[in-house]
Amino acid sequence: MLTPKDVFTPGRPPLARAEVYAHRGQPERDFALAIERGLVPIVHGEFGVGKTSLARHALLSAERAGRLVNVESASGKSFVDVIKTILEHLGYEVTRSRTAHTVETSTTTAGGEAGLALVPLLSAKLTSQRARASSKGETLVRELAVGAPTDSKVLELCERARLVLIVDELHAASPELLADLTAFVKAASNKPCKHFRVVLLGTARDATRLVKHDPGVDRIIVEIALTTLSEAESRSLVEEGMRALAVEVPPAVLDRAARVTAGSPALVQWVALEMAELAVKRTPRRVEEDDLQRAVANYVRTKAKRLERAYTAAAESTGARRYRKQILLAMAQLDDELVTMEALVAQVSKQLGEQVTSTSLSAPLRALKSEEHGEIVRDVEGDARGRFTFRDPSMRPFLRMREAGEREGLFSEA
């Protein structure tokens, strides 16, 4: 007999057969087509929209066959770290590595390069356990030294093993890692690799950052934008999971749950899990009207207390227009998580039903960037357009949920 936690999986990708997954329509089809064609999909979207879940779910067959190499975050990683992860997955023991390198090349003859670092990026040898487990007919590279991001020896190993490499949180990658990854994916395409695939997960800016390093990669990358779940998709996920648990859910509760979770896959999974755990204790198994309110309250108490505290400290509790609150809600509702003043003025004007000016928003916006109000908003570093964003990206889906919850009577107004 399935339990609620066998079906609903907040906080991790739903990969087991019993775990419910919200199929993502066109983005999922575009992803599959890019993989089939040997291109490099860059799945981008805001925090919590399900980029990792889409990629991992689409690549389940590779994962179950032991062909998936997942770098969970590019943050703090070097290219050496990525290659070490690949080699260790293939059964190699890295015996020497360097965390930093500089490679300067100059063509001396056709196809030749000079000036490569004398010390390799890393050296590795095949472990005895991996060697013993190999079939007699398999040709093994027992030792190798990797000298550059474009080193053909690594690409040959990846190709032979039909690996799929996922690099997640690409927006957190250092410029050095981004440059090396750009060279790596271009080398894989030029080789060409027929079976090795690379998948990148991040933000809309990452494709531009890759192309800046080498315009030639533009021909091999495919941008796939992933947005929040529609209410229909959210409703379907809850309905499917409850059906698997033989739990009855009143249509009105399904509709309210879809609205209050505001398109966040993780929130949908969390709220559904909370309601299901209450329902399975009853006979017959049925979700009651107040279960949704209890689920949302538990989420805020156990998972989002930090966000709730930051929001209530930053937003005004009095005043006719309460501009700080309006700015925060506007930033949560806008499609782009990197916000311009022009977009902010338009959204706040829409929310208030009257025209506001940038002058009237400048002071409250500065206040939201100040220590006094928790520095809840920050400027985008090095951005020529003067854009700003939430310091904590999880604030966006939380505020959308909170605003929807206020409309549903599940939250008191801050």
Helices and strands as residue ranges (DSSP letters): H 4-7, H 26-36, E 40-44, H 51-58, H 60-64, E 68-71, H 79-89, E 92-97, E 122-126, H 128-133, E 143-146, H 152-160, E 164-167, G 170-172, H 175-190, E 197-202, H 205-213, G 215-219, E 221-225, H 231-244, H 251-260, H 265-279, H 291-302, H 305-314, H 323-333, H 341-352, H 358-368, G 371-373, E 377-379, E 388-390, H 395-407
